[in-house]
Amino acid sequence: MAASVAAAAGRLRRAIRRSPSWRGLRALSSEAPPIQAAAVRDAFLSFFRDRHGHRLVPSASVRPRGDPSLLFVNAGMNQFKPIFLGTVDPRSEMAGFRRVANSQKCVRAGGRHSDLEDVGRDLSHHTFFEMLGNWAFGGEYFKEEACSMAWELLTQVYGIPEDRLWVSYFGGDPKAGLGPDLESRDIWLSLGVPASRVLSFGPEENFWEMGDTGPCGPCTEIHYDLAGGAGAPQLVELWNLVFMQHNREADGSLQPLPQRHVDTGMGLERLVAVLQGRLSTYDTDLFSPLLDAIHQGCGAPPYSGRIGAADEGRTDTAYRVVADHIRTLSVCIADGVSPGMSGAPLVLRRILRRAVRFSTEVLRAPPGFLGSLVPVVVETLGDAYPELRRSSAQIASLVSEDEAAFLASLQRGRRVIERTLKRLGPSDVFPAEVAWSLSLSGNLGLPLDLVELMLEEKGVPLDTAGLERLAQEEAQHRALQAEPVQEQGLRLNVHTLGELQRRGVPPTNDSPKYSYSLQPGGSYKFGTCEAQVLQLYTEDGTAVASIGDGQRCGLLLDKTNFYAEQGGQASDRGYLVLVGQQDVLFPVARAQVCGGFILHEVVAPERLRVGDQVQLHVDEAWRLSCMEKHTAIHLLNWALRQVLGPGTEQRGSHLNPERLRFDVATQAPLTPEQLRAVEVTVQKAVGRDEAVYMEEVALARTAHVPGLRSLDEVYPDPVRVVSVGVPVAHALDPASQAALHTSVELCCGTHLLRTGAIGDLVIIGERQLVKGITRLLAVNGEQAQQAREVGQRLAQEVEATAARLSQGSRHVAEAHRLSKDMGRLTDAVDTATMPQWQRRELQATLKALQRRANTAVRKLEMGQAAQKTQELLQRHMEGPLIVDTVSTESLSMLVKVVRQLCTQAPGTSVLLLSPQPLGKVLCACQVAQSATPAFTAEAWALAVCSHMGGKAWGSRVVAQGTGSTADLEAALSAARAYALNQL
């Protein structure tokens, strides 16, 4: 029997945790109608609530709260991390959780756990899924109850035949010193599972860890046999039961948790497929309404579940992609994550554009099709997740707007690819520069993976090495934008400028950069600009009449809508096209102003000549993010004066789409209270959603306006005035005093037309550059909200740690653990992106707590050292030498024991070893004064630690060290032999 089980385990190891083909799946019952997905979900929740006293909690938002390590919530346990980590606020509702169950919305797209690329290719992968889970916190129940409940639900409530179920358990890990989880094995055997269907696996399969450190433990998994006895088993994992009973320490060792927890997860889609006897998760009623709606809306052939080569034209793949992605889009938007340009919003943008592409190109869907599917998603999931019903109209509108914008970009991108392919030879690779140009602009914004997929379908390889080089250059450029330095780029030197002036070339008309408007729905419409090429320059500054073949060049136009970097605002980027030839994109990396002329840095994939007419398109997402931050800087400047006094002066600023930087002259460093007050002042202005007025006026009109802010620099005449909440004419009226009560500044930058789009502003960093000048770093919008959530989470952790300290520690190990936890928490507070005022407050609190914790450790160590000293003195008679082992948690503790021994036994030389986990050994010694200088502690410790393959340090009298050995007696013998030889 053992041999057959081992053979089965070997065959099944590869099957477990792999996505199933689902072919050969047999219905559980050929008579009864299949149970509906909503009933499956309800049965799970009712079972744990009614039969086993669990509290039902709603699903958390898929947008992680205070956890920057995640793009999306990807498991049911995410919201309960504070409980597992011991950081839950004792006053919070969560602190009272004991038995909990729910159905959690999960998204796995982007980040470490991403199924995005697999969706559509097979019959089981999804970017959005529901995770059914039950939890027991603080030892409320453990393995026996968890396994029994799971078995009862699957076999008695859902009626799954017992002979279709297999289980696996943790088979141990000798390297970690962990034996097999025989307790779980015996529980399954007692529940009637035959030994042949109870398999053991190692840590990779059956040991679950939250991260590199933290709570972890063995898990047992329940698997369903798709074959049902017809041939070799085909196992698919249904349910994972995790028993959190260990904690992974920073040194890699495992320590038992003070409280044990149960954490389980079962995918609803997979369970429903099993219960409905379907070939795939897409054949269940979770997806069939969507697939039917897609068929009705597109007129494509009905969905037939084909994959791979059998799926001619990739029609069924497209069905699966669109059905999956519209569910993900709907759920994410309802939870406040909208398609955007970074982080989770960028991933969502990719998902939407991938869905648009499959629906239009493969399914031939009409415009606006994706938005029409939102009501179907709401009807399917709205009862379980009411936020979908509340946001239905908003979701459909946003999806439709983004779909329309992308369709235009997709059409142009397709034409660019087709035109490029016609010029390539049979063995040529697709140029990286062209692929990159398709993704550079926010107007096209084709994800690179989508470009690769489009080329893959045509059998054309892409120049991936060239793409990687361009990506590295882009990353370097972003890094420079984040902390700008003097950059050496294409510039017009004094001779070139003189030549332009001699020729009577007028300065570039860049007034079109202010040509944008606010639409009724809150979005911005940016105008394009047609211009003439006046001059081209090579990278060394030489003027030329034409350029091409992928060369980088400087481009001078008669007018432009690009914002050239100035006033602390990063340059626009985007692309231009030749008028009448829209299919060749000329990427514009940045624009610089040189003596009134705007020089565009351009890559020319094809011939570009002086005299050509071009059309310019700015990267709208990039520009809008800069507008948000520039208006935010004005409000920040005003708020600093409100809080610190009217004498507060700006000393510089810089902004790009990621964050803003502001330098301010201050009499003293800002206090946490002042930092917080500044944020609140900005928040109020943002909340009022005030109009932002901009107007060019004669410079003389601004000369004597009370409160108007300007820097010590030369301004153009006329000068642009930016006023928040008050029309410029009124703000410039000396009698109005308006500029004393709102933000009024001279500024050439591009700004929002209303303040509400800033969303929020959080100061995340503050340091003194030189005496009297402070640099502030800030973020806005989604980043600001995430920073606040991180700050709140860390504040709760600090409060929970303070409560643990107040309770006191009875053991040295416990006190050490608390002290280490404070150190890790201090590091987290020091480095997290969070409100700076809150960071400063938490740093002060943690500093005081750390002092108290260190004092507690010292007191406990002294007491324990005294006890161990007495034990050793009783074991050893008076003599010149004590060499022994003692159990201690730290090297400092071991040193204390050695010193107390030498104090109580003058004239005795002492060396003690303390074995630690994983074979590590601590060493400490002290040599009697009478034995030196011939016999030194440093040499003694070095001899013993070298014997153990370690190192030592110290002085002639006291020394310490570390090593590793499995033979302590040999190390002790070496220590005695060395000492006796010296004495």
Beta strands, then each sheet from edge to edge (+ up, - down):
strand 1: 55-56
strand 2: 99-107
strand 3: 128-136
strand 4: 165-170
strand 5: 198-201
strand 6: 207-209
strand 7: 214-225
strand 8: 235-248
strand 9: 254-267
strand 10: 516-518
strand 11: 524-526
strand 12: 529-537
strand 13: 543-544
strand 14: 546-547
strand 15: 551-557
strand 16: 574-578
strand 17: 581-594
strand 18: 597-604
strand 19: 608-609
strand 20: 613-618
strand 21: 649-655
strand 22: 660-665
strand 23: 692-697
strand 24: 719-724
strand 25: 744-746
strand 26: 761-770
strand 27: 773-780
strand 28: 881-885
strand 29: 909-915
strand 30: 920-926
strand 31: 951-954
strand 32: 958-964
sheet 1: 1+ 2+ 3- 9+ 8- 7+ 4- 5-
sheet 2: 1+ 2+ 3- 9+ 8- 7+ 6-
sheet 3: 10+ 11-
sheet 4: 13+ 12- 15+ 18- 17+ 16- 20+
sheet 5: 14+ 19-
sheet 6: 21+ 22- 27+ 26-
sheet 7: 23+ 24- 25+
sheet 8: 28+ 29+ 30- 32+ 31-
end
